[in-house]
Amino acid sequence: MSSYIDPIFEMGSSMNVLGILLMDKIHDTWGFGSTYIPAILGMVLPRVKTWFGYPDMYVENWLSQDYLGLDHYGVGFSIIGEAYLNFGIYIAPFAMLVMGYLLGSLLYFDAKSSLKNLFRIFVIVTSTSTFTGYARGSLTYHARMWFWGTLLICLVVILLTLVASRYKGNSTHPLDGDMKILG
């Protein structure tokens, strides 16, 4: 096949996960928010979600190894399959709209104002790098990667800027002016 046709078939193969979930009615065994909530709870440390009764696992590993019994490879997962697993067939499209809006707000690049703001460019570039693979995976891994690769570094930079501004006697807040993250 050609390099123009291959991506179309690749995108289509990620829908296999949704087909498995729909045909086997796996959604009935999962509750609402059953992968999104643990992903957010486990962003810092994976074991934190176990304190709230959620298992420490990736949903794609559960589907491939535990449910389908595959030993040497997996079927992966998809952002659409995860939305279906969390919210069912009727609410999943709205969840995808909310997720798209949140990611779009985070990754929005305005050439006029963003080029002057290196902090904003850092957030956009690292977040884009992190969430690109989310289309073919689950939120658990990508949320943790985003926390350690973007959010934590931003918090350290803000903290150091606050400390430095207090030390110099400067009263500017790090999120004013050139340090704005969103917007």
C-alpha positions as a Python dict, from the first residue, in 0.01 Angstrom:
ca = {
    (1, 'M'): (0, 0, 0),
    (2, 'S'): (100, 362, -27),
    (3, 'S'): (198, 604, 246),
    (4, 'Y'): (-130, 789, 184),
    (5, 'I'): (-354, 486, 233),
    (6, 'D'): (-172, 318, 525),
    (7, 'P'): (-272, 582, 785),
    (8, 'I'): (-639, 536, 697),
    (9, 'F'): (-619, 163, 765),
    (10, 'E'): (-415, 227, 1080),
    (11, 'M'): (-681, 460, 1218),
    (12, 'G'): (-947, 207, 1134),
    (13, 'S'): (-771, -70, 1323),
    (14, 'S'): (-799, 126, 1648),
    (15, 'M'): (-1175, 82, 1615),
    (16, 'N'): (-1128, -292, 1669),
    (17, 'V'): (-1117, -219, 2040),
    (18, 'L'): (-1457, -51, 2026),
    (19, 'G'): (-1589, -347, 1828),
    (20, 'I'): (-1470, -591, 2095),
    (21, 'L'): (-1623, -376, 2370),
    (22, 'L'): (-1956, -349, 2187),
    (23, 'M'): (-1987, -712, 2078),
    (24, 'D'): (-1894, -858, 2414),
    (25, 'K'): (-2090, -596, 2612),
    (26, 'I'): (-1789, -528, 2832),
    (27, 'H'): (-1936, -191, 2929),
    (28, 'D'): (-2182, -372, 3157),
    (29, 'T'): (-1895, -483, 3383),
    (30, 'W'): (-1741, -134, 3413),
    (31, 'G'): (-1893, 159, 3601),
    (32, 'F'): (-1915, 520, 3495),
    (33, 'G'): (-1577, 692, 3504),
    (34, 'S'): (-1404, 363, 3580),
    (35, 'T'): (-1082, 450, 3396),
    (36, 'Y'): (-1086, 833, 3397),
    (37, 'I'): (-1114, 871, 3775),
    (38, 'P'): (-829, 627, 3855),
    (39, 'A'): (-615, 791, 3584),
    (40, 'I'): (-648, 1128, 3753),
    (41, 'L'): (-598, 979, 4101),
    (42, 'G'): (-289, 788, 3984),
    (43, 'M'): (-120, 1076, 3801),
    (44, 'V'): (139, 1130, 4072),
    (45, 'L'): (184, 774, 4196),
    (46, 'P'): (4, 472, 4052),
    (47, 'R'): (-65, 320, 4393),
    (48, 'V'): (-274, 620, 4505),
    (49, 'K'): (-574, 491, 4310),
    (50, 'T'): (-561, 161, 4502),
    (51, 'W'): (-631, 356, 4822),
    (52, 'F'): (-970, 440, 4670),
    (53, 'G'): (-1042, 81, 4565),
    (54, 'Y'): (-936, 102, 4199),
    (55, 'P'): (-700, -164, 4062),
    (56, 'D'): (-346, -67, 3962),
    (57, 'M'): (-358, -164, 3594),
    (58, 'Y'): (-376, -30, 3242),
    (59, 'V'): (-708, -100, 3073),
    (60, 'E'): (-530, -198, 2750),
    (61, 'N'): (-332, -465, 2937),
    (62, 'W'): (-649, -592, 3103),
    (63, 'L'): (-826, -621, 2767),
    (64, 'S'): (-536, -792, 2590),
    (65, 'Q'): (-396, -1025, 2855),
    (66, 'D'): (-676, -1087, 3104),
    (67, 'Y'): (-989, -1066, 2890),
    (68, 'L'): (-866, -1187, 2548),
    (69, 'G'): (-586, -1409, 2684),
    (70, 'L'): (-316, -1276, 2449),
    (71, 'D'): (36, -1349, 2573),
    (72, 'H'): (287, -1189, 2338),
    (73, 'Y'): (108, -886, 2198),
    (74, 'G'): (-197, -674, 2263),
    (75, 'V'): (-479, -509, 2078),
    (76, 'G'): (-398, -169, 2225),
    (77, 'F'): (-678, 64, 2315),
    (78, 'S'): (-834, 383, 2184),
    (79, 'I'): (-964, 713, 2312),
    (80, 'I'): (-1307, 627, 2169),
    (81, 'G'): (-1310, 285, 2335),
    (82, 'E'): (-1218, 438, 2668),
    (83, 'A'): (-1497, 698, 2640),
    (84, 'Y'): (-1743, 417, 2564),
    (85, 'L'): (-1613, 209, 2856),
    (86, 'N'): (-1655, 503, 3095),
    (87, 'F'): (-1986, 648, 2979),
    (88, 'G'): (-2168, 404, 2752),
    (89, 'I'): (-2281, 445, 2396),
    (90, 'Y'): (-2506, 748, 2447),
    (91, 'I'): (-2293, 969, 2672),
    (92, 'A'): (-1953, 881, 2517),
    (93, 'P'): (-1987, 1129, 2226),
    (94, 'F'): (-2047, 1413, 2472),
    (95, 'A'): (-1751, 1296, 2682),
    (96, 'M'): (-1540, 1304, 2366),
    (97, 'L'): (-1656, 1662, 2298),
    (98, 'V'): (-1559, 1768, 2651),
    (99, 'M'): (-1222, 1590, 2620),
    (100, 'G'): (-1162, 1757, 2284),
    (101, 'Y'): (-1248, 2097, 2425),
    (102, 'L'): (-1015, 2049, 2724),
    (103, 'L'): (-727, 1926, 2508),
    (104, 'G'): (-794, 2198, 2250),
    (105, 'S'): (-786, 2467, 2520),
    (106, 'L'): (-460, 2331, 2656),
    (107, 'L'): (-295, 2296, 2316),
    (108, 'Y'): (-430, 2611, 2146),
    (109, 'F'): (-153, 2813, 1986),
    (110, 'D'): (-213, 3178, 1902),
    (111, 'A'): (78, 3299, 1688),
    (112, 'K'): (38, 3663, 1792),
    (113, 'S'): (50, 3617, 2167),
    (114, 'S'): (198, 3271, 2221),
    (115, 'L'): (529, 3345, 2046),
    (116, 'K'): (606, 3606, 2313),
    (117, 'N'): (539, 3358, 2592),
    (118, 'L'): (804, 3085, 2621),
    (119, 'F'): (630, 2927, 2919),
    (120, 'R'): (311, 2881, 2713),
    (121, 'I'): (511, 2736, 2423),
    (122, 'F'): (670, 2485, 2663),
    (123, 'V'): (326, 2376, 2787),
    (124, 'I'): (192, 2342, 2432),
    (125, 'V'): (491, 2146, 2299),
    (126, 'T'): (523, 1905, 2592),
    (127, 'S'): (147, 1852, 2619),
    (128, 'T'): (119, 1785, 2246),
    (129, 'S'): (405, 1537, 2270),
    (130, 'T'): (239, 1363, 2562),
    (131, 'F'): (-119, 1348, 2438),
    (132, 'T'): (-44, 1252, 2077),
    (133, 'G'): (-34, 885, 2175),
    (134, 'Y'): (-358, 911, 2371),
    (135, 'A'): (-560, 839, 2056),
    (136, 'R'): (-420, 484, 2065),
    (137, 'G'): (-395, 428, 2441),
    (138, 'S'): (-564, 502, 2770),
    (139, 'L'): (-564, 812, 2985),
    (140, 'T'): (-383, 638, 3274),
    (141, 'Y'): (-40, 633, 3110),
    (142, 'H'): (-68, 968, 2934),
    (143, 'A'): (-199, 1156, 3240),
    (144, 'R'): (95, 1028, 3445),
    (145, 'M'): (339, 1120, 3169),
    (146, 'W'): (184, 1469, 3145),
    (147, 'F'): (207, 1522, 3520),
    (148, 'W'): (575, 1427, 3542),
    (149, 'G'): (680, 1582, 3210),
    (150, 'T'): (479, 1903, 3201),
    (151, 'L'): (280, 1990, 3510),
    (152, 'L'): (551, 1917, 3765),
    (153, 'I'): (811, 2115, 3569),
    (154, 'C'): (567, 2408, 3539),
    (155, 'L'): (502, 2401, 3913),
    (156, 'V'): (877, 2400, 3985),
    (157, 'V'): (932, 2694, 3746),
    (158, 'I'): (647, 2890, 3908),
    (159, 'L'): (781, 2814, 4256),
    (160, 'L'): (1135, 2917, 4161),
    (161, 'T'): (1002, 3236, 4001),
    (162, 'L'): (807, 3319, 4317),
    (163, 'V'): (1112, 3258, 4534),
    (164, 'A'): (1336, 3463, 4305),
    (165, 'S'): (1089, 3752, 4287),
    (166, 'R'): (1058, 3761, 4667),
    (167, 'Y'): (1435, 3748, 4703),
    (168, 'K'): (1483, 4039, 4462),
    (169, 'G'): (1199, 4235, 4616),
    (170, 'N'): (1001, 4221, 4294),
    (171, 'S'): (628, 4185, 4360),
    (172, 'T'): (524, 4051, 4020),
    (173, 'H'): (340, 3724, 4019),
    (174, 'P'): (486, 3452, 3790),
    (175, 'L'): (157, 3399, 3608),
    (176, 'D'): (121, 3767, 3516),
    (177, 'G'): (230, 3890, 3176),
    (178, 'D'): (470, 3654, 3004),
    (179, 'M'): (409, 3357, 3235),
    (180, 'K'): (39, 3299, 3160),
    (181, 'I'): (-25, 2931, 3093),
    (182, 'L'): (-377, 2931, 2951),
    (183, 'G'): (-484, 3221, 2735),
}
